[in-house]
Amino acid sequence: MSTVTTEDLLAAALKLPLKERAELAGRLLKSVDELPEAEWEALWVTESERRLQEVRAGRMTERPAEHVFRDPRP
């Protein structure tokens, strides 16, 4: 039995017709919206720790909040 990776799923999803990709995206987003508060918190803790490591390693720079809200570029 082989394991399907996220990359495998993404590659297969990108081959779907536009309408099916949109339906899949909607279902995936809905599943995320239904996460319990504790899971959301755990995800944000993980993400904030990842971002902190990126800043400390010099791969990402910090921006003041007022700049982010004025110019929300990636």
C-alpha positions as CSV (number, residue, x, y, z in Angstrom):
1,M,0.0,0.0,0.0
2,S,1.5,3.4,-1.0
3,T,1.1,6.6,0.9
4,V,-0.4,9.6,-1.0
5,T,1.5,12.8,-0.2
6,T,0.1,16.4,-0.2
7,E,2.1,17.0,-3.4
8,D,0.5,13.9,-5.1
9,L,-2.9,15.3,-4.1
10,L,-2.1,18.7,-5.4
11,A,-0.8,17.4,-8.7
12,A,-4.0,15.4,-9.2
13,A,-6.2,18.3,-8.1
14,L,-4.6,20.7,-10.6
15,K,-5.4,18.3,-13.4
16,L,-9.2,18.6,-12.7
17,P,-11.4,20.8,-14.8
18,L,-11.9,24.3,-13.4
19,K,-15.4,23.6,-12.0
20,E,-14.3,20.5,-10.1
21,R,-11.2,22.3,-8.8
22,A,-13.4,25.2,-7.5
23,E,-15.8,22.7,-5.9
24,L,-12.9,20.9,-4.2
25,A,-11.4,24.2,-3.0
26,G,-14.7,25.2,-1.5
27,R,-15.0,21.9,0.3
28,L,-11.5,22.1,1.6
29,L,-12.0,25.7,2.9
30,K,-15.3,24.6,4.6
31,S,-13.4,21.8,6.3
32,V,-10.9,24.3,7.7
33,D,-13.6,26.7,8.9
34,E,-15.1,23.9,10.9
35,L,-12.0,23.3,13.0
36,P,-12.4,23.5,16.8
37,E,-10.9,26.6,18.5
38,A,-8.2,24.5,20.1
39,E,-7.0,23.2,16.7
40,W,-7.0,26.8,15.3
41,E,-4.9,27.9,18.2
42,A,-2.5,25.0,17.7
43,L,-2.1,25.8,14.0
44,W,-1.4,29.5,14.8
45,V,1.2,28.5,17.4
46,T,2.9,26.3,14.9
47,E,2.8,29.0,12.2
48,S,4.1,31.7,14.5
49,E,7.0,29.5,15.7
50,R,7.8,28.8,12.0
51,R,7.8,32.5,11.2
52,L,9.9,33.4,14.2
53,Q,12.5,30.8,13.1
54,E,12.5,32.4,9.6
55,V,13.1,35.8,11.1
56,R,15.9,34.6,13.3
57,A,17.5,32.8,10.4
58,G,17.4,35.9,8.3
59,R,15.1,34.4,5.7
60,M,12.2,36.8,6.6
61,T,12.0,40.3,7.8
62,E,9.6,41.9,10.2
63,R,7.2,44.7,9.3
64,P,5.4,47.0,11.7
65,A,1.7,46.3,11.9
66,E,0.7,49.7,10.6
67,H,2.7,49.0,7.4
68,V,1.0,45.6,7.0
69,F,-2.5,47.1,7.3
70,R,-1.6,49.9,5.0
71,D,0.1,47.7,2.4
72,P,-0.8,44.0,2.9
73,R,1.7,42.6,0.4
74,P,3.0,39.0,0.9
